[in-house]
Amino acid sequence: MPPPPVKPARGRSADDNRWRNVCIVGYLIPPLLRAEFPPTRNEATETESACSIVSQALAKIGIKLGEKAIAKIWARYSSFHDILGAQRDI
């Protein structure tokens, strides 16, 4: 009897997501930080943050990542910002 067929994984690959996340942290958030927006915000406030602005901008081009998802990406990959941010001045 042949083995059961393997279903393809849903969603993007881990490599695609990693590249997307590094681009968000390395290219989209830094200009907002230089404009003195905080990276994240307290959920109780209505103040804009870099993560909220990036989420809104990505939604306009059809990429649906909520502010919380962007904040999680920032928390995980913000060390890349420290490495990359020091090397370039955009």
Summary of the structure (lengths in Angstrom):
residues: 90
radius of gyration: 16.4
end to end distance: 59.8
largest distance: 63.2
contacts: 196
relative contact order: 0.16
helix: 57%
strand: 0%
